[in-house]
Amino acid sequence: MTELAISIPDSLFSALRKAPHEVAREIRVAAAIHWYQQGTISMERAAETAGMDRPQFLAELARRRVDVFVVDEEDLAREFRSA
């Protein structure tokens, strides 16, 4: 695994009321969810990126009220036209 160092303003920790290790985890989870929603990575890869297994990632999506299934509007429109 590659380690990445990023600079975060100290004010973020107080704004979020979280410790640095909690913010680091939150950033990983937020990035994984974002990339999953964009269809850039699979659910399995998103869970791995978030440091979770698939059931944990699914639970996190539910906790955050994020749609589990990413539906492309163009694909959906094609499905309706062909039905």
N, C-alpha and C positions, 0 to 999 in steps of 0.2 A: 504494500500500500504506500502511496506517495503522501508525504506530509506537506501541507501548504500553509504558509504563514501570511496572515493578512492583518492590516492595521485597523483597529476599531476605535472610534473616539471614546474616551472614558465616560463621556456624558451618556452614552447608550446604556451602559450598565446601570446607572442610576435611573434612567428613564424607564427601562424595562424591569427594574428592581430585581435583577438577577446577577449572579456571580459570573465571572468570565467563563468558567467551564460550562455553565448553563446556557450562556449566550452562544458559545461555540456549538453546542448540541442543537440549539434552536436554529442556527444558521444552516447546519447540515440538513435538518428536517425540512426547513422552509425551502431550501434549494431543491431537495429531492421531490417535494410535492409540486413545486413550480415546474420542474422539468417533466414530471409525470403528466401533469395537466396539459402541458404543451405538446405531449406526444413525442418528446425528444428521447425519453428512456422508458423502458418497460417497468411494470410494477415491481418485478423482481429486482431489477437494477436500482430502482428508487428506494426500495426497502434496504438494500445493501448500502446505498449511499447514506441513508438516514441512520445506519447502524442498528437496523431492526431485521426481524424475519418478516415474512409476508403477513402472517396473522397480526403481528404487532403494528405493521404499517397500515393494514386495513383498519385496525382499531383507531389508529391515530387519524386517519382520514375521516372516520366517522365522528370522532371527538371534535374535529375541526369543521365538521359539516361540509366536507369536500366530496364531490361526486366521485364514486369509485370507478365508474366506467366513463372513459373519455370518448365522446362521440363527435366525429367530424361532421359538420353540418352538410357539406357537399356529399359525403358518403350516404348520409341519412336521406337527403333529397333524391339521390339516385335510387335508393332502396324503395322509396315511395313511388317513384315513376315506374319502376319495373314490376311493382306488385299488382 
